[in-house]
Amino acid sequence: MLRKILPRSLFGRALLIVILPVILAQIVVGTVFYDSIWYKANRNLVRSLIGEINNFFATYPEYQKIKKADELIQIFQSKNQITINIKKNIKELPKNKEPGLEEFYDKLIIAEFTKGFTYPFYQNTEIYNPSIQILVSFNNEIIEFIVPKDKIRGTSAFVFLFWIVVPSLLFIFISILFLRNQIRPIIHLSEAAEKFGKGQYDHDFRTSGALEIRKASIEFEKMKRRILKHISQRTAMLSGISHDLKTPLTRMKLELELLGKDSKFQALKEDIVEMEKMISEYLDFASNQYLQPIEKFNLIDLLNNLVSKSFKKNITLKCQKNLIFSGRKNLIRRCIANIINNAQKYGTTVLINAKKSQKNIIITIDDDGPGIKDEQKEKVFRPFYRVDKSRNLNDANVGLGLSIVEDIVNSHGGTVKLLDNPKGKGLRVFLSFPQ
């Protein structure tokens, strides 16, 4: 449950590490301030008000006897800033309502007046704004005291809150700026690694940030150069071997032609033709895919073009209207063409479905052929691997079709899977490319 609430990004977690102690400190300081300063200060102000009202009632009966109650009221009002009215139209006091949790001053007034006041009373903090109404029943009279709220409210609370909240917000803002600058190099490094995984090279990538991040960036660049060097060496070696083999094969083919059309040499001729096809496929497999430029193109147009040029018209295409793909167009064309050719050779119908999810472009190619056993679905991606005689593509098959498909998909940072056709008999090729 806690994992769902906590942020997943590094910036969010680092910000939480900074903000959480600040919030906890605010809570602790606020609690101490409320309990030891604010509450006690306001309580003392209410008690002072109770003392003033008690002093009024201590002398009020004597002034009533000599009929100078109005004079006492005027003196009291001028010295204490409290308005006093004799409410002749009110015969009895209303009942004090139970204050809610947020009605702090109502609770405080009721609690302190109940303790330190001997006469029946009623308080209302809403009828006069910004003043408090206090009704007191005294000698069959209802006397109203209108008290400014400033007399029972400490003004230091707002100043205290200002000095707590504003510096904290400023501290958080500065922390956000520093965190963004510290995390930006990590984001750039992850983006460069993601692009490299898709076969894209970020030539503008530069090391920056803290010492540890710089070290990780430098090691990433070293690793990238080693991988590229390995790919280049492998490509050069395989291409060289394939070219070198072509020369003796051509001589052998020429010598066999000069020997005539004897049936004894027919099998040898067929072997030479198959070896030539194998070398041709080998050269394609070993070609340097990374030299091709990355471009954006409409995948639907590419699929429609492949379907129109197919040697069999047994393909059904179901796609969204526009699927913009970023990659090496010729390689993607060859990858899908290889899968379609295999599907057509072993099945009577082919269904292609292309759609875009939140982060990936997904292509599925279904056929109704014999399918592939589960234990062989990983092995068929190996170069020159053949399932059995019934799965030979024909004379042109050398067992590199799916190896090329996997190589192209991996170079784009995608995944390829062989699944059973969900509609029953046949095979499904599942391709997923990040976008």
Contacts in CASP RR format, 6 or more apart in sequence:
PFRMAT RR
TARGET T0000
AUTHOR 0000-0000-0000
METHOD contacts of the structure
MODEL  1
MLRKILPRSLFGRALLIVILPVILAQIVVGTVFYDSIWYKANRNLVRSLI
GEINNFFATYPEYQKIKKADELIQIFQSKNQITINIKKNIKELPKNKEPG
LEEFYDKLIIAEFTKGFTYPFYQNTEIYNPSIQILVSFNNEIIEFIVPKD
KIRGTSAFVFLFWIVVPSLLFIFISILFLRNQIRPIIHLSEAAEKFGKGQ
YDHDFRTSGALEIRKASIEFEKMKRRILKHISQRTAMLSGISHDLKTPLT
RMKLELELLGKDSKFQALKEDIVEMEKMISEYLDFASNQYLQPIEKFNLI
DLLNNLVSKSFKKNITLKCQKNLIFSGRKNLIRRCIANIINNAQKYGTTV
LINAKKSQKNIIITIDDDGPGIKDEQKEKVFRPFYRVDKSRNLNDANVGL
GLSIVEDIVNSHGGTVKLLDNPKGKGLRVFLSFPQ
6 13 0 8 1.000
6 16 0 8 1.000
7 13 0 8 1.000
7 15 0 8 1.000
7 16 0 8 1.000
10 183 0 8 1.000
10 186 0 8 1.000
11 179 0 8 1.000
11 180 0 8 1.000
11 183 0 8 1.000
14 179 0 8 1.000
14 182 0 8 1.000
14 183 0 8 1.000
15 175 0 8 1.000
15 176 0 8 1.000
15 179 0 8 1.000
18 172 0 8 1.000
18 175 0 8 1.000
18 179 0 8 1.000
19 172 0 8 1.000
19 175 0 8 1.000
22 168 0 8 1.000
22 171 0 8 1.000
22 172 0 8 1.000
26 164 0 8 1.000
26 165 0 8 1.000
26 168 0 8 1.000
29 164 0 8 1.000
30 164 0 8 1.000
33 157 0 8 1.000
33 160 0 8 1.000
37 156 0 8 1.000
37 160 0 8 1.000
38 154 0 8 1.000
38 156 0 8 1.000
38 157 0 8 1.000
38 160 0 8 1.000
41 154 0 8 1.000
41 156 0 8 1.000
42 105 0 8 1.000
42 108 0 8 1.000
42 152 0 8 1.000
42 153 0 8 1.000
42 154 0 8 1.000
43 108 0 8 1.000
43 112 0 8 1.000
45 151 0 8 1.000
45 152 0 8 1.000
45 153 0 8 1.000
45 154 0 8 1.000
46 108 0 8 1.000
46 109 0 8 1.000
46 112 0 8 1.000
46 113 0 8 1.000
46 152 0 8 1.000
47 112 0 8 1.000
47 116 0 8 1.000
48 151 0 8 1.000
49 147 0 8 1.000
49 151 0 8 1.000
49 152 0 8 1.000
50 112 0 8 1.000
50 113 0 8 1.000
50 116 0 8 1.000
50 117 0 8 1.000
52 80 0 8 1.000
52 82 0 8 1.000
53 117 0 8 1.000
53 134 0 8 1.000
53 136 0 8 1.000
53 145 0 8 1.000
54 116 0 8 1.000
54 117 0 8 1.000
54 118 0 8 1.000
56 72 0 8 1.000
56 76 0 8 1.000
56 84 0 8 1.000
57 119 0 8 1.000
57 136 0 8 1.000
57 138 0 8 1.000
59 72 0 8 1.000
60 69 0 8 1.000
60 72 0 8 1.000
60 138 0 8 1.000
61 139 0 8 1.000
63 69 0 8 1.000
63 71 0 8 1.000
63 72 0 8 1.000
64 139 0 8 1.000
73 84 0 8 1.000
76 82 0 8 1.000
76 84 0 8 1.000
77 83 0 8 1.000
77 84 0 8 1.000
81 148 0 8 1.000
81 151 0 8 1.000
82 145 0 8 1.000
82 146 0 8 1.000
82 147 0 8 1.000
82 148 0 8 1.000
82 151 0 8 1.000
83 131 0 8 1.000
83 144 0 8 1.000
83 145 0 8 1.000
83 146 0 8 1.000
84 143 0 8 1.000
84 144 0 8 1.000
84 145 0 8 1.000
84 146 0 8 1.000
85 143 0 8 1.000
85 144 0 8 1.000
85 146 0 8 1.000
86 141 0 8 1.000
86 142 0 8 1.000
86 143 0 8 1.000
86 144 0 8 1.000
87 135 0 8 1.000
87 141 0 8 1.000
87 142 0 8 1.000
87 143 0 8 1.000
87 144 0 8 1.000
88 142 0 8 1.000
90 135 0 8 1.000
90 142 0 8 1.000
91 142 0 8 1.000
92 137 0 8 1.000
92 142 0 8 1.000
93 120 0 8 1.000
93 121 0 8 1.000
93 122 0 8 1.000
93 135 0 8 1.000
93 137 0 8 1.000
93 142 0 8 1.000
94 122 0 8 1.000
94 135 0 8 1.000
95 122 0 8 1.000
96 110 0 8 1.000
96 121 0 8 1.000
96 122 0 8 1.000
96 123 0 8 1.000
99 106 0 8 1.000
99 107 0 8 1.000
99 110 0 8 1.000
100 106 0 8 1.000
100 107 0 8 1.000
103 125 0 8 1.000
105 125 0 8 1.000
105 132 0 8 1.000
105 149 0 8 1.000
105 152 0 8 1.000
105 153 0 8 1.000
106 123 0 8 1.000
106 125 0 8 1.000
108 152 0 8 1.000
109 123 0 8 1.000
109 125 0 8 1.000
109 132 0 8 1.000
109 134 0 8 1.000
109 152 0 8 1.000
110 123 0 8 1.000
113 121 0 8 1.000
113 123 0 8 1.000
113 134 0 8 1.000
119 136 0 8 1.000
119 137 0 8 1.000
119 138 0 8 1.000
120 136 0 8 1.000
120 137 0 8 1.000
121 134 0 8 1.000
121 135 0 8 1.000
121 136 0 8 1.000
121 137 0 8 1.000
122 134 0 8 1.000
122 135 0 8 1.000
123 132 0 8 1.000
123 133 0 8 1.000
123 134 0 8 1.000
123 135 0 8 1.000
124 132 0 8 1.000
124 133 0 8 1.000
124 134 0 8 1.000
124 135 0 8 1.000
125 132 0 8 1.000
125 133 0 8 1.000
125 149 0 8 1.000
127 133 0 8 1.000
128 146 0 8 1.000
130 148 0 8 1.000
130 149 0 8 1.000
130 150 0 8 1.000
131 146 0 8 1.000
131 147 0 8 1.000
131 148 0 8 1.000
131 149 0 8 1.000
132 146 0 8 1.000
132 147 0 8 1.000
132 148 0 8 1.000
132 149 0 8 1.000
132 152 0 8 1.000
133 144 0 8 1.000
133 145 0 8 1.000
133 146 0 8 1.000
134 144 0 8 1.000
134 145 0 8 1.000
134 146 0 8 1.000
134 147 0 8 1.000
135 142 0 8 1.000
135 143 0 8 1.000
135 144 0 8 1.000
135 145 0 8 1.000
136 142 0 8 1.000
136 143 0 8 1.000
136 145 0 8 1.000
181 209 0 8 1.000
182 209 0 8 1.000
182 210 0 8 1.000
184 208 0 8 1.000
184 209 0 8 1.000
185 207 0 8 1.000
185 208 0 8 1.000
185 209 0 8 1.000
185 210 0 8 1.000
185 213 0 8 1.000
185 214 0 8 1.000
185 217 0 8 1.000
186 213 0 8 1.000
188 205 0 8 1.000
188 208 0 8 1.000
189 205 0 8 1.000
189 213 0 8 1.000
189 216 0 8 1.000
189 217 0 8 1.000
189 220 0 8 1.000
191 202 0 8 1.000
192 202 0 8 1.000
192 205 0 8 1.000
192 220 0 8 1.000
193 220 0 8 1.000
194 434 0 8 1.000
195 201 0 8 1.000
195 202 0 8 1.000
196 202 0 8 1.000
196 224 0 8 1.000
197 413 0 8 1.000
198 327 0 8 1.000
198 411 0 8 1.000
198 412 0 8 1.000
198 413 0 8 1.000
198 414 0 8 1.000
198 434 0 8 1.000
199 290 0 8 1.000
199 294 0 8 1.000
199 411 0 8 1.000
199 412 0 8 1.000
199 413 0 8 1.000
200 294 0 8 1.000
200 327 0 8 1.000
201 290 0 8 1.000
205 217 0 8 1.000
205 221 0 8 1.000
207 213 0 8 1.000
207 214 0 8 1.000
207 217 0 8 1.000
207 218 0 8 1.000
207 221 0 8 1.000
208 214 0 8 1.000
208 217 0 8 1.000
228 290 0 8 1.000
231 288 0 8 1.000
231 290 0 8 1.000
232 288 0 8 1.000
234 286 0 8 1.000
235 286 0 8 1.000
235 287 0 8 1.000
235 288 0 8 1.000
238 282 0 8 1.000
238 283 0 8 1.000
238 285 0 8 1.000
238 286 0 8 1.000
239 283 0 8 1.000
239 286 0 8 1.000
239 287 0 8 1.000
242 279 0 8 1.000
242 282 0 8 1.000
242 283 0 8 1.000
242 286 0 8 1.000
243 283 0 8 1.000
245 275 0 8 1.000
245 279 0 8 1.000
246 276 0 8 1.000
246 279 0 8 1.000
249 272 0 8 1.000
249 275 0 8 1.000
249 276 0 8 1.000
249 279 0 8 1.000
252 272 0 8 1.000
253 269 0 8 1.000
253 272 0 8 1.000
253 276 0 8 1.000
256 265 0 8 1.000
256 268 0 8 1.000
256 269 0 8 1.000
256 272 0 8 1.000
259 265 0 8 1.000
273 395 0 8 1.000
274 395 0 8 1.000
274 398 0 8 1.000
277 395 0 8 1.000
277 396 0 8 1.000
277 398 0 8 1.000
278 384 0 8 1.000
278 398 0 8 1.000
281 398 0 8 1.000
281 399 0 8 1.000
281 400 0 8 1.000
281 401 0 8 1.000
281 404 0 8 1.000
282 398 0 8 1.000
282 400 0 8 1.000
284 400 0 8 1.000
284 404 0 8 1.000
285 383 0 8 1.000
285 400 0 8 1.000
285 403 0 8 1.000
285 404 0 8 1.000
285 407 0 8 1.000
289 328 0 8 1.000
289 331 0 8 1.000
289 407 0 8 1.000
289 408 0 8 1.000
289 411 0 8 1.000
290 411 0 8 1.000
292 328 0 8 1.000
292 330 0 8 1.000
292 331 0 8 1.000
293 328 0 8 1.000
294 326 0 8 1.000
294 327 0 8 1.000
294 328 0 8 1.000
295 326 0 8 1.000
295 327 0 8 1.000
295 328 0 8 1.000
295 329 0 8 1.000
296 324 0 8 1.000
296 325 0 8 1.000
296 326 0 8 1.000
296 327 0 8 1.000
297 324 0 8 1.000
297 325 0 8 1.000
297 327 0 8 1.000
297 329 0 8 1.000
298 322 0 8 1.000
298 323 0 8 1.000
298 324 0 8 1.000
298 325 0 8 1.000
299 319 0 8 1.000
299 323 0 8 1.000
299 324 0 8 1.000
299 325 0 8 1.000
299 332 0 8 1.000
299 354 0 8 1.000
299 361 0 8 1.000
299 363 0 8 1.000
300 319 0 8 1.000
300 320 0 8 1.000
300 321 0 8 1.000
300 322 0 8 1.000
300 323 0 8 1.000
300 354 0 8 1.000
302 325 0 8 1.000
302 329 0 8 1.000
302 332 0 8 1.000
302 333 0 8 1.000
302 336 0 8 1.000
303 317 0 8 1.000
303 319 0 8 1.000
303 336 0 8 1.000
303 352 0 8 1.000
303 354 0 8 1.000
304 317 0 8 1.000
305 333 0 8 1.000
306 333 0 8 1.000
306 336 0 8 1.000
306 337 0 8 1.000
306 340 0 8 1.000
307 315 0 8 1.000
307 317 0 8 1.000
307 352 0 8 1.000
310 340 0 8 1.000
310 344 0 8 1.000
311 344 0 8 1.000
312 344 0 8 1.000
314 344 0 8 1.000
314 348 0 8 1.000
314 349 0 8 1.000
314 350 0 8 1.000
315 340 0 8 1.000
315 344 0 8 1.000
315 349 0 8 1.000
315 350 0 8 1.000
315 351 0 8 1.000
315 352 0 8 1.000
316 349 0 8 1.000
316 350 0 8 1.000
316 351 0 8 1.000
316 352 0 8 1.000
317 352 0 8 1.000
318 351 0 8 1.000
318 352 0 8 1.000
318 353 0 8 1.000
318 354 0 8 1.000
319 352 0 8 1.000
319 353 0 8 1.000
319 354 0 8 1.000
319 355 0 8 1.000
320 354 0 8 1.000
320 355 0 8 1.000
320 356 0 8 1.000
323 354 0 8 1.000
323 355 0 8 1.000
323 356 0 8 1.000
323 361 0 8 1.000
324 435 0 8 1.000
325 332 0 8 1.000
325 361 0 8 1.000
325 433 0 8 1.000
325 435 0 8 1.000
326 435 0 8 1.000
327 412 0 8 1.000
328 408 0 8 1.000
328 411 0 8 1.000
328 412 0 8 1.000
331 408 0 8 1.000
331 411 0 8 1.000
331 412 0 8 1.000
332 408 0 8 1.000
332 412 0 8 1.000
334 404 0 8 1.000
334 408 0 8 1.000
335 404 0 8 1.000
335 405 0 8 1.000
335 408 0 8 1.000
335 409 0 8 1.000
335 431 0 8 1.000
336 363 0 8 1.000
336 365 0 8 1.000
336 431 0 8 1.000
338 401 0 8 1.000
338 402 0 8 1.000
338 404 0 8 1.000
338 405 0 8 1.000
339 365 0 8 1.000
339 405 0 8 1.000
339 429 0 8 1.000
339 431 0 8 1.000
340 350 0 8 1.000
340 352 0 8 1.000
340 365 0 8 1.000
341 393 0 8 1.000
342 367 0 8 1.000
342 393 0 8 1.000
342 401 0 8 1.000
342 402 0 8 1.000
343 350 0 8 1.000
343 365 0 8 1.000
343 366 0 8 1.000
343 367 0 8 1.000
343 369 0 8 1.000
343 427 0 8 1.000
343 429 0 8 1.000
344 350 0 8 1.000
344 367 0 8 1.000
345 393 0 8 1.000
345 394 0 8 1.000
346 367 0 8 1.000
346 369 0 8 1.000
346 370 0 8 1.000
346 371 0 8 1.000
346 391 0 8 1.000
346 427 0 8 1.000
347 367 0 8 1.000
347 368 0 8 1.000
347 369 0 8 1.000
347 426 0 8 1.000
348 368 0 8 1.000
348 369 0 8 1.000
349 367 0 8 1.000
349 368 0 8 1.000
350 365 0 8 1.000
350 366 0 8 1.000
350 367 0 8 1.000
351 364 0 8 1.000
351 365 0 8 1.000
351 366 0 8 1.000
351 367 0 8 1.000
352 363 0 8 1.000
352 364 0 8 1.000
352 365 0 8 1.000
352 366 0 8 1.000
353 363 0 8 1.000
353 364 0 8 1.000
353 366 0 8 1.000
354 361 0 8 1.000
354 362 0 8 1.000
354 363 0 8 1.000
354 364 0 8 1.000
355 361 0 8 1.000
355 362 0 8 1.000
356 362 0 8 1.000
356 435 0 8 1.000
359 434 0 8 1.000
359 435 0 8 1.000
360 432 0 8 1.000
360 433 0 8 1.000
360 434 0 8 1.000
360 435 0 8 1.000
361 432 0 8 1.000
361 433 0 8 1.000
361 435 0 8 1.000
362 430 0 8 1.000
362 431 0 8 1.000
362 432 0 8 1.000
362 433 0 8 1.000
363 430 0 8 1.000
363 431 0 8 1.000
363 432 0 8 1.000
363 433 0 8 1.000
364 428 0 8 1.000
364 429 0 8 1.000
364 430 0 8 1.000
364 431 0 8 1.000
365 428 0 8 1.000
365 429 0 8 1.000
365 431 0 8 1.000
366 421 0 8 1.000
366 422 0 8 1.000
366 423 0 8 1.000
366 426 0 8 1.000
366 427 0 8 1.000
366 428 0 8 1.000
366 429 0 8 1.000
367 421 0 8 1.000
367 426 0 8 1.000
367 427 0 8 1.000
368 421 0 8 1.000
368 423 0 8 1.000
368 425 0 8 1.000
368 426 0 8 1.000
369 425 0 8 1.000
369 426 0 8 1.000
369 427 0 8 1.000
370 390 0 8 1.000
370 391 0 8 1.000
370 425 0 8 1.000
370 426 0 8 1.000
371 420 0 8 1.000
371 421 0 8 1.000
371 425 0 8 1.000
371 426 0 8 1.000
371 427 0 8 1.000
372 380 0 8 1.000
372 387 0 8 1.000
372 391 0 8 1.000
372 418 0 8 1.000
372 427 0 8 1.000
373 387 0 8 1.000
376 387 0 8 1.000
377 418 0 8 1.000
379 385 0 8 1.000
380 387 0 8 1.000
380 402 0 8 1.000
380 418 0 8 1.000
381 402 0 8 1.000
381 403 0 8 1.000
381 405 0 8 1.000
381 406 0 8 1.000
381 416 0 8 1.000
382 403 0 8 1.000
383 399 0 8 1.000
383 400 0 8 1.000
383 403 0 8 1.000
384 398 0 8 1.000
384 399 0 8 1.000
384 400 0 8 1.000
384 403 0 8 1.000
385 399 0 8 1.000
385 403 0 8 1.000
386 392 0 8 1.000
386 397 0 8 1.000
386 399 0 8 1.000
393 399 0 8 1.000
405 416 0 8 1.000
405 429 0 8 1.000
406 416 0 8 1.000
409 415 0 8 1.000
409 416 0 8 1.000
409 431 0 8 1.000
409 433 0 8 1.000
412 433 0 8 1.000
413 433 0 8 1.000
413 434 0 8 1.000
414 431 0 8 1.000
414 432 0 8 1.000
414 433 0 8 1.000
414 434 0 8 1.000
415 430 0 8 1.000
415 431 0 8 1.000
415 432 0 8 1.000
416 429 0 8 1.000
416 430 0 8 1.000
416 431 0 8 1.000
416 432 0 8 1.000
417 429 0 8 1.000
417 430 0 8 1.000
418 427 0 8 1.000
418 428 0 8 1.000
418 429 0 8 1.000
418 430 0 8 1.000
419 427 0 8 1.000
419 428 0 8 1.000
419 429 0 8 1.000
419 430 0 8 1.000
420 426 0 8 1.000
420 427 0 8 1.000
420 428 0 8 1.000
421 427 0 8 1.000
421 428 0 8 1.000
422 428 0 8 1.000
END
